[in-house]
């Protein structure tokens, strides 16, 4: 590989880092919203890097499921540390739970080659959503109506 090709990799890496930091800066006031934006952005960047470096599938096999799990586990921790009310974090937890079902769809479509992280992610997401609708149904539905203007 020539030196000119490395220039494009380094430039793309700098651009990706700049984009991630820029989004973090603009969304710094709401850490949970920032976290959801970062999940979306980093997943898209990982898929693009995987695609343009010769598709190996590492982005859908590992980055997406582990990223979603990191968000799902960190939302309650952030809510506890910042002493957030249930209404302030519930919708983001539901969003992360719904996003956690996407890796299972990727397994069913055959896109994922190493299915263990995706199955674990989808299982935890399903259990999280089920727990929210069983134990916090009223609050969860109220947040859905409020956020989605239903």
C-alpha positions as CSV (number, residue, x, y, z in Angstrom):
1,X,0.0,0.0,0.0
2,X,1.4,3.4,-1.0
3,X,1.9,6.4,1.3
4,X,-0.9,8.2,-0.6
5,X,-3.4,5.6,0.4
6,X,-2.5,5.9,4.1
7,X,-3.2,9.6,3.8
8,X,-6.8,8.9,3.0
9,X,-7.1,6.5,6.0
10,X,-5.6,9.1,8.4
11,X,-7.8,11.9,7.0
12,X,-10.9,9.8,7.3
13,X,-10.0,8.8,10.8
14,X,-9.5,12.5,11.8
15,X,-12.8,13.4,10.2
16,X,-14.6,10.7,12.1
17,X,-13.0,11.7,15.4
18,X,-13.9,15.4,14.7
19,X,-17.5,14.4,13.9
20,X,-17.9,12.4,17.1
21,X,-16.4,15.2,19.2
22,X,-18.6,17.8,17.5
23,X,-21.8,15.8,18.2
24,X,-20.7,15.3,21.8
25,X,-20.1,19.0,22.2
26,X,-23.5,20.1,20.7
27,X,-25.4,17.5,22.8
28,X,-23.5,18.0,26.0
29,X,-26.4,19.4,27.9
30,X,-28.4,16.2,27.8
31,X,-26.1,13.3,28.4
32,X,-28.7,10.6,27.6
33,X,-29.6,12.2,24.3
34,X,-25.8,12.6,23.6
35,X,-25.4,8.9,24.3
36,X,-28.2,7.9,21.8
37,X,-26.7,10.2,19.1
38,X,-23.2,8.7,19.7
39,X,-24.6,5.2,19.4
40,X,-26.2,6.0,16.0
41,X,-23.2,7.9,14.8
42,X,-20.5,5.4,15.8
43,X,-22.6,2.5,14.4
44,X,-22.8,4.3,11.1
45,X,-19.1,5.1,11.1
46,X,-18.2,1.6,11.9
47,X,-20.3,0.2,9.1
48,X,-18.8,2.6,6.7
49,X,-15.2,1.8,7.8
50,X,-16.0,-1.9,7.5
51,X,-17.4,-1.4,4.1
52,X,-14.6,0.7,2.7
53,X,-11.8,-1.5,4.2
54,X,-13.1,-4.7,2.7
55,X,-16.3,-6.0,4.4
56,X,-15.4,-8.4,7.2
57,X,-18.6,-7.9,9.2
58,X,-17.0,-6.8,12.5
59,X,-19.2,-3.7,12.6
60,X,-22.5,-5.7,12.7
61,X,-21.0,-8.6,14.6
62,X,-19.5,-6.7,17.4
63,X,-19.7,-2.9,17.3
64,X,-23.4,-2.5,17.1
65,X,-24.5,-5.1,19.7
66,X,-21.8,-4.1,22.2
67,X,-22.5,-0.4,21.6
68,X,-26.2,-1.0,22.3
69,X,-25.5,-3.0,25.4
70,X,-23.1,-0.2,26.7
71,X,-25.9,2.3,26.2
72,X,-28.5,0.1,27.9
73,X,-26.3,-0.5,30.9
74,X,-25.2,3.1,31.2
75,X,-28.6,4.7,31.1
76,X,-29.6,3.5,34.6
77,X,-26.2,4.3,36.0
78,X,-26.3,7.9,34.6
79,X,-29.8,8.3,35.9
80,X,-28.8,7.2,39.3
81,X,-25.6,9.3,39.5
82,X,-27.4,12.5,38.2
83,X,-30.5,11.7,40.3
84,X,-32.8,11.9,37.3
85,X,-36.5,11.5,37.6
86,X,-38.1,8.5,35.9
87,X,-39.6,10.7,33.2
88,X,-36.1,12.1,32.3
89,X,-34.5,8.7,31.4
90,X,-37.3,6.3,30.6
91,X,-37.7,7.2,26.9
92,X,-34.0,6.8,26.3
93,X,-34.0,3.4,28.0
94,X,-36.9,2.4,25.7
95,X,-35.1,3.7,22.6
96,X,-32.0,1.7,23.6
97,X,-34.2,-1.4,24.1
98,X,-35.8,-1.1,20.7
99,X,-32.4,-0.5,19.1
100,X,-31.2,-3.7,20.8
101,X,-33.7,-5.7,18.8
102,X,-32.0,-4.6,15.5
103,X,-29.0,-7.1,15.9
104,X,-31.5,-10.0,16.0
105,X,-33.1,-8.8,12.7
106,X,-29.5,-8.7,11.3
107,X,-29.1,-12.3,12.5
108,X,-32.3,-13.4,10.9
109,X,-31.4,-11.8,7.6
110,X,-28.0,-13.5,7.6
111,X,-25.9,-10.3,7.7
112,X,-24.3,-11.3,11.0
113,X,-21.8,-14.1,10.9
114,X,-21.0,-14.4,14.6
115,X,-24.4,-14.3,16.3
116,X,-23.6,-14.6,20.0
117,X,-23.2,-10.9,20.8
118,X,-26.3,-10.1,18.8
119,X,-28.4,-12.8,20.5
120,X,-27.3,-11.6,23.9
121,X,-28.0,-8.0,23.0
122,X,-31.5,-8.8,21.7
123,X,-32.3,-11.0,24.7
124,X,-31.3,-8.3,27.2
125,X,-33.2,-5.7,25.2
126,X,-36.3,-7.9,25.1
127,X,-36.1,-8.4,28.9
128,X,-35.6,-4.7,29.5
129,X,-38.6,-3.7,27.4
130,X,-40.7,-6.4,29.0
131,X,-39.7,-5.2,32.5
132,X,-40.5,-1.6,31.5
133,X,-43.9,-2.5,30.2
134,X,-44.7,-4.9,33.2
135,X,-43.4,-2.7,36.1
136,X,-43.6,0.8,34.7
137,X,-46.3,0.5,32.0
138,X,-48.2,3.7,33.0
139,X,-45.0,5.9,33.0
140,X,-43.7,4.2,29.9
141,X,-46.9,4.8,27.9
142,X,-47.1,8.4,29.2
143,X,-43.6,9.1,28.0
144,X,-44.4,7.6,24.6
145,X,-47.5,9.8,24.2
146,X,-45.6,12.8,25.3
147,X,-42.5,12.3,23.2
148,X,-44.2,11.0,20.1
149,X,-47.2,13.4,20.5
150,X,-49.7,10.6,20.2
